[in-house]
Amino acid sequence: QVQLVESGGGLVQPGGSLTLSCATSGSFLRINEMGWYRQAPGKQRELVARVTSGNNTDYRNSVKGRFTISRDNAKNTVNLQMNGLKAEDTAVYYCNAFVQTTTTFRAYWGQGTQVTVSS
């Protein structure tokens, strides 16, 4: 069973920084794309950033220059470094990974971690 476990959320003041981490465990052959999504109250879940197995990255426009996604293929982890946080970044952040096992190739999700930006 593949599991994604996030950590690193919390309360931070505007302009502050947080780093989210996500670890993948279980039995699988390989992990393709990994990413971070977020969902604010009353809004749809949206892509924040993603990184391919070849380390190509993609960001939503509102976080470009402030957030950095990175992955460690040896450890099967993905991080999201968030700087210059704004109130509008407040949301539950979810880790996502496309994982290939011996029987399936599909997306898995973490349980989510709350990020609150407030003074």
DSSP file (Angstrom, degrees, kcal/mol; ACC not computed):
  #  RESIDUE AA STRUCTURE BP1 BP2  ACC     N-H-->O    O-->H-N    N-H-->O    O-->H-N    TCO  KAPPA ALPHA  PHI   PSI    X-CA   Y-CA   Z-CA
    1    1 A Q              0   0    0      0, 0.0     2,-0.4     0, 0.0    27,-0.1   0.000 360.0 360.0 360.0 126.8    0.0    0.0    0.0
    2    2 A V        -     0   0    0     24,-0.2     2,-0.4    25,-0.1    24,-0.2  -0.685 360.0-175.0 -86.9 135.2    1.5    3.4   -1.0
    3    3 A Q  E     -A   25   0A   0     22,-2.3    22,-2.6    -2,-0.4     2,-0.5  -0.985  16.3-158.5-131.7 142.5    1.2    6.2    1.5
    4    4 A L  E     -A   24   0A   0    105,-0.5   107,-0.5    -2,-0.4     2,-0.5  -0.984  12.4-169.7-116.8 128.3    2.1    9.9    1.3
    5    5 A V  E     -A   23   0A   0     18,-2.2    18,-2.3    -2,-0.5     2,-0.2  -0.972   4.5-159.7-124.9 121.5    2.7   11.7    4.6
    6    6 A E  E     +A   22   0A   0     -2,-0.5     2,-0.3    16,-0.2    16,-0.2  -0.598  13.5 170.0 -96.4 157.4    3.0   15.4    4.8
    7    7 A S  E     +A   21   0A   0     14,-2.1    14,-2.8    -2,-0.2   106,-0.1  -0.973  42.5  65.4-153.9 162.9    4.6   17.6    7.5
    8    8 A G        +     0   0    0     -2,-0.3    11,-0.3     1,-0.2    14,-0.0   0.408  59.6 132.5 107.3  -2.3    5.6   21.1    8.1
    9    9 A G        +     0   0    0     12,-0.1     2,-0.3     9,-0.1    -1,-0.2  -0.152  23.4 115.8 -72.7 175.4    2.4   23.1    8.1
   10   10 A G  E     -d  115   0B   0    104,-1.2   106,-2.8   103,-0.1     2,-0.4  -0.983  61.7 -45.8 158.9-166.4    1.5   25.7   10.7
   11   11 A L  E     +d  116   0B   0     -2,-0.3     2,-0.3   104,-0.2   106,-0.2  -0.854  52.9 168.1-101.9 131.4    0.8   29.3   11.5
   12   12 A V  E     -d  117   0B   0    104,-2.7   106,-2.1    -2,-0.4     3,-0.1  -0.987  33.0-112.9-142.7 150.2    3.1   32.0   10.1
   13   13 A Q    >   -     0   0    0     -2,-0.3     3,-2.4   104,-0.2    72,-0.2  -0.444  51.4 -80.0 -78.8 155.6    3.0   35.8    9.8
   14   14 A P  T 3  S+     0   0    0      0, 0.0    72,-0.2     0, 0.0    -1,-0.1  -0.298 121.7  26.4 -54.6 136.5    2.7   37.5    6.4
   15   15 A G  T 3  S+     0   0    0     70,-3.4    69,-0.7     1,-0.3    71,-0.1   0.280 100.4 119.8  90.5  -9.8    6.1   37.6    4.8
   16   16 A G    <   -     0   0    0     -3,-2.4    69,-2.3    69,-0.3     2,-0.3  -0.054  55.9-121.3 -80.8-175.8    7.3   34.5    6.7
   17   17 A S        +     0   0    0     66,-0.2     2,-0.3    67,-0.2    66,-0.2  -0.931  22.7 176.6-131.5 151.4    8.5   31.2    5.4
   18   18 A L  E     - B   0  82A   0     64,-2.1    64,-3.3    -2,-0.3     2,-0.5  -0.981  17.1-146.5-146.1 151.5    7.5   27.5    5.8
   19   19 A T  E     - B   0  81A   0    -11,-0.3     2,-0.4    -2,-0.3    62,-0.2  -0.985  11.9-159.3-121.9 123.5    8.8   24.3    4.3
   20   20 A L  E     - B   0  80A   0     60,-2.6    60,-2.5    -2,-0.5     2,-0.3  -0.797   8.9-165.2 -97.5 141.8    6.4   21.4    3.6
   21   21 A S  E     -AB   7  79A   0    -14,-2.8   -14,-2.1    -2,-0.4     2,-0.4  -0.944   7.0-168.9-126.9 149.7    7.7   17.9    3.3
   22   22 A C  E     -AB   6  78A   0     56,-1.4    56,-2.0    -2,-0.3     2,-0.4  -0.985   3.9-163.9-141.0 126.5    6.2   14.8    1.9
   23   23 A A  E     -AB   5  77A   0    -18,-2.3   -18,-2.2    -2,-0.4     2,-0.5  -0.917   8.6-148.6-113.6 136.7    7.5   11.3    2.2
   24   24 A T  E     +A    4   0A   0     52,-2.0     2,-0.3    -2,-0.4   -20,-0.2  -0.882  22.8 172.2-104.2 131.2    6.3    8.3    0.1
   25   25 A S  E     +A    3   0A   0    -22,-2.6   -22,-2.3    -2,-0.5     2,-0.2  -0.871  27.7  59.5-132.8 167.5    6.3    4.8    1.6
   26   26 A G  S    S-     0   0    0     -2,-0.3     2,-0.6   -24,-0.2   -24,-0.2  -0.686  88.2 -39.8 113.9-167.7    5.1    1.4    0.6
   27   27 A S  S    S+     0   0    0     -2,-0.2     2,-0.3   -26,-0.0    75,-0.2  -0.877  72.4 134.0-104.4 117.6    5.8   -1.0   -2.2
   28   28 A F        -     0   0    0     -2,-0.6    73,-0.3    73,-0.1     3,-0.1  -0.975  52.4-131.8-155.7 165.6    6.1    0.5   -5.7
   29   29 A L  S    S-     0   0    0     71,-3.3     2,-0.3     1,-0.3    72,-0.2   0.883  80.8 -26.3 -89.1 -46.4    8.3    0.5   -8.8
   30   30 A R  E     -E  100   0B   0     70,-1.4    70,-3.0     0, 0.0     2,-0.5  -0.990  50.7-123.5-163.9 163.0    8.8    4.2   -9.4
   31   31 A I  E     -E   99   0B   0     -2,-0.3    68,-0.2    68,-0.2     3,-0.1  -0.961  23.7-176.4-114.5 128.0    7.3    7.6   -8.8
   32   32 A N  E     +     0   0B   0     66,-3.3    -1,-0.1    -2,-0.5    67,-0.1   0.541  60.2   5.5 -88.5-120.0    6.7    9.8  -11.8
   33   33 A E  E     -     0   0B   0     19,-0.1    65,-2.6    64,-0.1     2,-0.3  -0.373  64.3-168.7 -68.8 141.7    5.4   13.4  -11.3
   34   34 A M  E     +EF  97  51B   0     17,-2.6    17,-3.1    63,-0.2     2,-0.3  -0.942  15.6 158.4-125.1 151.8    5.1   14.7   -7.7
   35   35 A G  E     -EF  96  50B   0     61,-2.8    61,-2.6    -2,-0.3     2,-0.4  -0.977  35.8-116.8-161.9 173.5    3.4   17.9   -6.7
   36   36 A W  E     -EF  95  49B   0     13,-2.9    12,-2.9    -2,-0.3    13,-1.7  -0.986  26.8-179.7-122.8 133.4    1.7   20.1   -4.2
   37   37 A Y  E     -EF  94  47B   0     57,-2.8    57,-2.9    -2,-0.4     2,-0.3  -0.809   8.4-156.8-120.6 165.0   -1.9   21.2   -4.4
   38   38 A R  E     -EF  93  46B   0      8,-2.3     8,-2.9    -2,-0.3     2,-0.4  -0.990   7.4-161.8-144.0 154.9   -3.9   23.4   -2.0
   39   39 A Q  E     -E   92   0B   0     53,-2.1    53,-2.2    -2,-0.3     6,-0.2  -0.948   7.2-162.6-140.0 117.0   -7.5   24.0   -1.1
   40   40 A A    >   -     0   0    0      4,-0.4     3,-2.3    -2,-0.4    51,-0.1  -0.597  46.0 -75.4 -91.1 158.1   -8.9   27.0    0.6
   41   41 A P  T 3  S+     0   0    0      0, 0.0    -1,-0.1     0, 0.0     3,-0.1  -0.285 118.8   7.0 -56.0 130.0  -12.3   27.0    2.3
   42   42 A G  T 3  S+     0   0    0      1,-0.3     2,-0.3    -3,-0.1    -3,-0.0   0.513 113.5  99.7  77.8   4.4  -15.0   27.3   -0.3
   43   43 A K  S <  S-     0   0    0     -3,-2.3    -1,-0.3     1,-0.0     2,-0.1  -0.798  75.4-102.1-121.7 163.6  -12.6   26.9   -3.2
   44   44 A Q        -     0   0    0     -2,-0.3    -4,-0.4     1,-0.1     2,-0.2  -0.451  45.8 -93.4 -79.4 155.6  -11.6   24.1   -5.5
   45   45 A R        -     0   0    0     -6,-0.2     2,-0.3    -2,-0.1    -6,-0.2  -0.483  50.3-166.9 -66.7 137.2   -8.3   22.3   -5.0
   46   46 A E  E     -F   38   0B   0     -8,-2.9    -8,-2.3    -2,-0.2     2,-0.3  -0.946  24.4-105.3-132.2 150.3   -5.6   23.9   -7.2
   47   47 A L  E     +F   37   0B   0     -2,-0.3   -10,-0.3   -10,-0.2     3,-0.1  -0.531  31.4 175.6 -71.2 133.8   -2.1   23.0   -8.4
   48   48 A V  E     -     0   0B   0    -12,-2.9    12,-2.3     1,-0.4     2,-0.3   0.803  64.3 -25.8-100.8 -51.8    0.6   24.9   -6.6
   49   49 A A  E     -FG  36  59B   0    -13,-1.7   -13,-2.9    10,-0.2    -1,-0.4  -0.982  55.5-167.1-161.1 154.3    3.7   23.3   -8.0
   50   50 A R  E     -FG  35  58B   0      8,-2.1     8,-1.9    -2,-0.3     2,-0.4  -0.982   3.9-160.6-146.3 157.2    4.9   20.1   -9.6
   51   51 A V  E     -FG  34  57B   0    -17,-3.1   -17,-2.6    -2,-0.3     6,-0.2  -0.998  14.2-137.8-141.9 133.9    8.1   18.4  -10.5
   52   52 A T    >   -     0   0    0      4,-2.4     3,-2.0    -2,-0.4   -19,-0.1  -0.293  35.9-100.4 -82.4 172.3    8.8   15.5  -12.9
   53   53 A S  T 3  S+     0   0    0      1,-0.3    20,-0.1     2,-0.1    -1,-0.1   0.741 127.2  55.4 -64.9 -21.4   11.2   12.7  -12.2
   54   54 A G  T 3  S-     0   0    0      2,-0.1    -1,-0.3     0, 0.0     3,-0.1   0.267 122.6-108.1 -93.4  11.1   13.7   14.5  -14.4
   55   55 A N    <   +     0   0    0     -3,-2.0     2,-0.4     1,-0.3    -2,-0.1   0.719  66.2 150.3  69.9  25.3   13.3   17.6  -12.1
   56   56 A N        -     0   0    0      2,-0.0    -4,-2.4     1,-0.0     2,-0.3  -0.765  31.8-155.1 -81.9 134.4   11.4   19.8  -14.6
   57   57 A T  E     -G   51   0B   0     -2,-0.4     2,-0.3    -6,-0.2    -6,-0.2  -0.765  18.5-172.0-117.4 158.2    9.2   22.1  -12.5
   58   58 A D  E     -G   50   0B   0     -8,-1.9    -8,-2.1    -2,-0.3     2,-0.3  -0.987   7.9-171.6-147.7 136.7    6.0   24.1  -13.0
   59   59 A Y  E     -G   49   0B   0     -2,-0.3   -10,-0.2   -10,-0.2     2,-0.2  -0.938  29.7-110.0-130.3 150.0    4.4   26.7  -10.7
   60   60 A R    >>  -     0   0    0    -12,-2.3     3,-1.7    -2,-0.3     4,-0.8  -0.540  40.8-113.1 -72.4 151.3    1.1   28.5  -10.6
   61   61 A N  G >4 S+     0   0    0      1,-0.3     3,-0.9     2,-0.2    -1,-0.1   0.838 110.6  61.7 -57.6 -37.6    1.6   32.1  -11.5
   62   62 A S  G 34 S+     0   0    0      1,-0.2    -1,-0.3     3,-0.0   -14,-0.0   0.650 110.6  39.0 -69.4 -13.4    0.7   33.5   -8.0
   63   63 A V  G X> S+     0   0    0     -3,-1.7     4,-2.4   -15,-0.2     3,-2.2   0.462  81.8 124.7-113.3  -3.6    3.6   31.6   -6.3
   64   64 A K  T << S+     0   0    0     -3,-0.9     4,-0.1    -4,-0.8    -3,-0.0  -0.335  81.2  16.5 -59.7 134.9    6.3   32.0   -8.9
   65   65 A G  T 34 S+     0   0    0      2,-0.4    -1,-0.3     1,-0.1     3,-0.1   0.249 125.8  59.6  85.9 -12.9    9.4   33.6   -7.4
   66   66 A R  T <4 S+     0   0    0     -3,-2.2    17,-2.0     1,-0.2     2,-0.3   0.719  98.3  51.7-113.1 -36.9    8.2   32.8   -3.8
   67   67 A F  E  <  -C   82   0A   0     -4,-2.4    -2,-0.4    15,-0.2     2,-0.4  -0.785  59.2-166.6-107.7 147.7    7.8   29.0   -3.7
   68   68 A T  E     -C   81   0A   0     13,-2.5    13,-3.1    -2,-0.3     2,-0.4  -0.987   4.9-158.9-134.3 125.3   10.4   26.3   -4.7
   69   69 A I  E     +C   80   0A   0     -2,-0.4     2,-0.3    11,-0.2    11,-0.2  -0.823  18.0 169.1-101.3 142.4    9.6   22.7   -5.2
   70   70 A S  E     -C   79   0A   0      9,-2.0     9,-3.1    -2,-0.4     2,-0.3  -0.988  14.4-158.2-148.4 155.0   12.3   20.0   -5.0
   71   71 A R  E     -C   78   0A   0     -2,-0.3     2,-0.6     7,-0.2     7,-0.2  -0.964  13.4-148.7-136.3 153.7   12.4   16.3   -4.8
   72   72 A D  E  >> -C   77   0A   0      5,-2.4     5,-1.7    -2,-0.3     4,-1.2  -0.937  10.6-169.3-120.1 104.2   14.9   13.6   -3.7
   73   73 A N  T  45S+     0   0    0     -2,-0.6    -1,-0.1     1,-0.2   -42,-0.1   0.793  85.6  56.3 -68.1 -27.4   14.5   10.6   -5.8
   74   74 A A  T  45S+     0   0    0      1,-0.2    -1,-0.2    -3,-0.1    -2,-0.0   0.844 118.1  33.1 -71.2 -32.7   16.7    8.4   -3.6
   75   75 A K  T  45S-     0   0    0     -3,-0.4   -51,-0.3     2,-0.1    -2,-0.2   0.476 103.6-127.7-101.6  -4.4   14.5    9.2   -0.6
   76   76 A N  T  <5 +     0   0    0     -4,-1.2   -52,-2.0     1,-0.2     2,-0.3   0.907  63.8 133.7  58.0  43.6   11.2    9.4   -2.4
   77   77 A T  E   < -BC  23  72A   0     -5,-1.7    -5,-2.4   -54,-0.2     2,-0.4  -0.867  41.2-162.3-123.0 156.9   10.4   12.8   -0.9
   78   78 A V  E     -BC  22  71A   0    -56,-2.0   -56,-1.4    -2,-0.3     2,-0.3  -0.996  10.1-165.1-138.4 135.7    9.2   16.1   -2.2
   79   79 A N  E     -BC  21  70A   0     -9,-3.1    -9,-2.0    -2,-0.4     2,-0.4  -0.827  11.4-154.9-118.0 156.4    9.5   19.5   -0.5
   80   80 A L  E     -BC  20  69A   0    -60,-2.5   -60,-2.6    -2,-0.3     2,-0.6  -0.923   8.7-160.6-132.0 108.4    7.9   22.9   -1.0
   81   81 A Q  E     -BC  19  68A   0    -13,-3.1   -13,-2.5    -2,-0.4     2,-0.6  -0.794  12.0-166.1 -88.5 121.6    9.8   25.8    0.3
   82   82 A M  E     +BC  18  67A   0    -64,-3.3   -64,-2.1    -2,-0.6     2,-0.3  -0.940  11.4 172.0-117.8 116.4    7.5   28.8    0.7
   83   83 A N        +     0   0    0    -17,-2.0   -66,-0.2    -2,-0.6   -67,-0.2  -0.784  60.7  26.0-115.8 161.2    8.8   32.3    1.2
   84   84 A G  S    S-     0   0    0    -69,-0.7    -1,-0.2    -2,-0.3   -68,-0.2   0.900  83.4-161.1  56.4  43.3    7.1   35.6    1.3
   85   85 A L        -     0   0    0    -69,-2.3   -70,-3.4    -3,-0.2     2,-0.3  -0.249   6.6-161.4 -64.9 144.2    3.9   34.0    2.4
   86   86 A K    >   -     0   0    0    -72,-0.2     3,-2.1   -71,-0.1     4,-0.3  -0.807  33.5-107.3-121.5 161.3    0.6   36.0    2.0
   87   87 A A  G >  S+     0   0    0      1,-0.3     3,-1.8    -2,-0.3    30,-0.3   0.860 118.2  62.0 -56.4 -35.4   -2.8   35.7    3.5
   88   88 A E  G 3  S+     0   0    0      1,-0.3    -1,-0.3   -48,-0.0   -48,-0.0   0.546  89.9  69.0 -72.4  -4.8   -4.1   34.3    0.3
   89   89 A D  G <  S+     0   0    0     -3,-2.1    -1,-0.3    28,-0.1     2,-0.2   0.527  71.2 119.6 -84.6  -7.3   -1.7   31.3    0.6
   90   90 A T    <   +     0   0    0     -3,-1.8     2,-0.3    -4,-0.3    26,-0.2  -0.415  41.3 105.0 -62.2 125.3   -3.8   30.1    3.5
   91   91 A A  E    S- H   0 115B   0     24,-2.0    24,-2.7    -2,-0.2     2,-0.6  -0.968  76.5 -78.4-179.0 171.6   -5.1   26.6    2.7
   92   92 A V  E     -EH  39 114B   0    -53,-2.2   -53,-2.1    -2,-0.3     2,-0.4  -0.870  48.7-146.5 -88.9 126.7   -4.8   23.0    3.3
   93   93 A Y  E     -EH  38 113B   0     20,-3.1    20,-2.1    -2,-0.6     2,-0.4  -0.826  12.6-163.0-101.6 132.1   -1.8   21.8    1.3
   94   94 A Y  E     -E   37   0B   0    -57,-2.9   -57,-2.8    -2,-0.4     2,-0.3  -0.932  12.5-138.5-118.7 135.4   -1.8   18.3   -0.2
   95   95 A C  E     -E   36   0B   0     -2,-0.4    15,-2.2   -59,-0.2     2,-0.4  -0.675  23.6-169.6 -85.3 145.0    1.0   16.2   -1.5
   96   96 A N  E     +EI  35 109B   0    -61,-2.6   -61,-2.8    -2,-0.3     2,-0.3  -0.994   9.1 176.2-138.3 142.2    0.4   14.3   -4.7
   97   97 A A  E     -EI  34 108B   0     11,-1.9    11,-2.6    -2,-0.4     2,-0.7  -0.987  27.8-137.6-148.7 138.3    2.4   11.6   -6.6
   98   98 A F  E     - I   0 107B   0    -65,-2.6   -66,-3.3    -2,-0.3     2,-0.4  -0.862  36.8-171.8 -93.5 114.0    1.9    9.5   -9.6
   99   99 A V  E     -EI  31 106B   0      7,-2.6     7,-1.8    -2,-0.7     2,-0.6  -0.889  19.2-150.1-119.3 134.7    3.1    6.1   -8.6
  100  100 A Q  E     +EI  30 105B   0    -70,-3.0   -71,-3.3    -2,-0.4   -70,-1.4  -0.904  21.5 172.5-103.3 123.4    3.6    2.9  -10.5
  101  101 A T        -     0   0    0      3,-3.1   -73,-0.1    -2,-0.6     0, 0.0  -0.456  53.1 -87.0-109.0-171.1    3.2   -0.4   -8.7
  102  102 A T  S    S+     0   0    0     -2,-0.2     3,-0.1     1,-0.2   -74,-0.1   0.702 127.1  24.2 -70.9 -17.5    3.2   -3.9  -10.1
  103  103 A T  S    S+     0   0    0      1,-0.2     2,-0.3     0, 0.0    -1,-0.2   0.626 122.6  31.8-121.8 -19.2   -0.5   -3.6  -10.8
  104  104 A T        -     0   0    0      2,-0.1    -3,-3.1     0, 0.0     2,-0.3  -0.915  44.1-157.9-140.3 162.7   -1.4    0.0  -11.1
  105  105 A F  E     +I  100   0B   0     -2,-0.3     2,-0.3    -5,-0.2    -5,-0.2  -0.873  47.6 124.7-138.5 106.6   -0.3    3.5  -12.2
  106  106 A R  E     -I   99   0B   0     -7,-1.8    -7,-2.6    -2,-0.3     2,-0.3  -0.934  58.4 -81.5-155.1 173.6   -2.3    6.2  -10.5
  107  107 A A  E     -I   98   0B   0     -2,-0.3     2,-0.3    -9,-0.2    -9,-0.2  -0.632  35.2-164.6 -86.4 140.2   -2.2    9.3   -8.4
  108  108 A Y  E     -I   97   0B   0    -11,-2.6   -11,-1.9    -2,-0.3     2,-0.4  -0.903   5.4-152.8-119.9 153.0   -1.9    9.1   -4.6
  109  109 A W  E     -I   96   0B   0     -2,-0.3  -105,-0.5   -13,-0.2   -13,-0.2  -0.937   9.5-131.5-126.8 147.2   -2.7   11.9   -2.1
  110  110 A G        -     0   0    0    -15,-2.2  -105,-0.2    -2,-0.4     3,-0.1  -0.294  35.5-103.6 -81.4 179.0   -1.5   12.8    1.3
  111  111 A Q        -     0   0    0   -107,-0.5   -17,-0.1     1,-0.1  -106,-0.1   0.625  63.3-111.3 -83.2 -13.1   -3.8   13.6    4.2
  112  112 A G        -     0   0    0      1,-0.1     2,-0.4   -17,-0.0   -18,-0.2   0.138  20.5-131.8  97.4 146.6   -3.2   17.4    3.9
  113  113 A T  E     - H   0  93B   0    -20,-2.1   -20,-3.1  -106,-0.1     2,-0.3  -0.999  22.6-120.8-137.0 134.4   -1.4   19.9    6.2
  114  114 A Q  E     - H   0  92B   0     -2,-0.4  -104,-1.2   -22,-0.2     2,-0.5  -0.551  22.7-171.4 -80.0 131.4   -2.9   23.2    7.2
  115  115 A V  E     -dH  10  91B   0    -24,-2.7   -24,-2.0    -2,-0.3     2,-0.5  -0.989   6.0-176.2-119.5 121.5   -1.0   26.4    6.3
  116  116 A T  E     -d   11   0B   0   -106,-2.8  -104,-2.7    -2,-0.5     2,-0.7  -0.975   9.4-166.4-122.0 124.0   -2.3   29.6    7.9
  117  117 A V  E     +d   12   0B   0     -2,-0.5     2,-0.3   -30,-0.3  -104,-0.2  -0.925  34.5 131.8-111.4 110.7   -0.8   33.0    7.1
  118  118 A S              0   0    0   -106,-2.1    -2,-0.1    -2,-0.7   -32,-0.0  -0.995 360.0 360.0-158.6 148.7   -2.0   35.6    9.5
  119  119 A S              0   0    0     -2,-0.3  -106,-0.1  -106,-0.2    -1,-0.1   0.420 360.0 360.0 -94.0 360.0   -0.8   38.4   11.8
